[in-house]
Amino acid sequence: MMSEKRADRGAAKDEPAARDTLPPGELPHITDTDPPPIHEDTIAGPPAVIDVPMASQAGARLSCTMGNWTNKPTSYDYQWQLDGEDVGTNAATYTVAAGDDGKIATCIVTATNDLGSSPAPPSNPVTVTAGGTRGGHQAEPAHKGSQETAGRQ
């Protein structure tokens, strides 16, 4: 209908139509009680984990992801554990030692930002093997009679 269109076709999109304006001196009644939106650069608190870190083994090296976090972490600390005992240094990788074979490895990641630090739950457990594993599954053994095992019986 013609009567519902804006009288001023040159008005900006976000300007109210003439029927939406208030008389001078009257304020609109606001019923929205939602808090203002959080901007992407706003940090609401210490980091909070979304996805728990994941550990895996390839050859003699264990690796741990940092996981996924909210509130923009600025740094990550890593603590490796074998059978529940702390080992290694503050690194995302750990080099397997001779005595580690058969132990259960996990990694705990702590994320930090300007408002504090939070540890994630331990990663998935990985059984350390001399042959290497990937994500907790033992690597495939070489087949008898292959080039690698020929003559070694």
C-alpha angles and dihedrals in degrees: 000000000000097000094061095056120098114272092220109054090187094062117120117258095248095049113103121247115253092260090057097059122104126228114263113282096020121116123210118255107246117207100166109109097174115123117251114275118271111242119226092250093052116107112205098189144313116335116284121203119242100173120025115237117262126223126205139167129225113178110312095342129091117200132194128197118220093235122221123292142183126226097045108275114217096197142014130212122201128207118186119203130194113196087344096306121118114249137164131024133286095290138118089236134055125195111224116239126211093258094051096077111123095012123125113245126201133168128216117202122199117197122204136194134162091284099051148287134285130187121221120225113269117285123250112294118256122196106224114229132179089232093052133244137221117222093338097312119115116247117251112267120235113262119249111259094026121132090261096053103031111130094007104109 
